[in-house]
Amino acid sequence: MKTDAKDAVYLARLLRVDEVTGVVVPSVEQEAVQFLVRAREGCRSDLMRARHRVSKLLLHHGIVYEGGAGLDRGPSRVAGPPVLGILGHADGF
């Protein structure tokens, strides 16, 4: 059974042995920054998941993309059978 008296005795014992830690309540500005950081991290992981999905899809069709964020180096093909694109072209595009 839970009572306020039992809780008070328990808290007094914790306080006596210095086992109580303080808690800081964040300000509105701190909460806004935390929300922004979490949202940014979520967007970054969504972006990385999408990049990996596209990379694996291309690799499945024999296309290896070795470029970075820029488009100076395009995709190259791995030796294998021709890939049929959406319109049925043998070059895949």
N, C-alpha and C positions, 0 to 999 in steps of 0.2 A: 504494500500500500504506500502511496506517495503522499507526503504531506509537506507543508511549508516548514514545519519545525524540523523534520528530518533533513530537508534541504539546507536549512540554516546551520545545523550541526555539521553536516558534511562540508559545507563551504567554509565554516570556521576552522575545521581540521585542515583543509587544504591551505587556507591562509596561514595557519600556524606553521606548517612545514614549507612555506614559500613555494607552493605548487600552483598558485593562481597567476596567470599571465594576463597582462592588460590587452585590451582590444582597441584598435583605433578605427573610428568610423570615418570612411573617406568623405571628403567634401564633394559637392556637386561637380566641381571642375575635375577632381581626381576620377570620379566615376565616369565622366564623359571621356577622359583620356583612356581609361581602361576599356570602355566600350569601343572606342576608335581603334585601339591596338588589337583587340579581339576580332573586330570586323576585318581589319587589314590582314591578319593572320589567316582568317577564314577564306578571304579572297585569294591569297597566295596559294593555299593548299588546293582550292578549286582550280586555279590556273595550272598548277603542276599536275593534278589528276587529268585535266583535259589534254595537256601536252603529252603526257604518257599514253593516253588513249589514242591520240592521233598518231603518235610515233609507232605504237604497236600495230595500228591499222595499216599504216604505210608499209611497215616491215612485213606484215602478213601478205601484202601484195607485191613484195619484192623491191620496195623502194626504201632506200636508206637516206635519211636526211641528216647530213653532218654539219649543217650550218648552226649558227647561234641565233640570237635575236634578230640579226640583220638578214637581208636576203641576198648578200653578195655571193654566197655559195648555195646553189640549189640542190635539189634531190638528185641522187644517182641511183641507177638500177643495179640490183644484184642479179647475177647470171641466173637465168631460169626461163620458164615459159612466158610468153607475152601475157600481159594483164589486160583484160577487157574492161574498158571504162564504162561509164554510165550509158553512153550511146552505142556501145559495142565496138568502138575503135580498138584496134590491136595495140596502139601505143598507150592506152590507158587514160587518155585525156579527151 
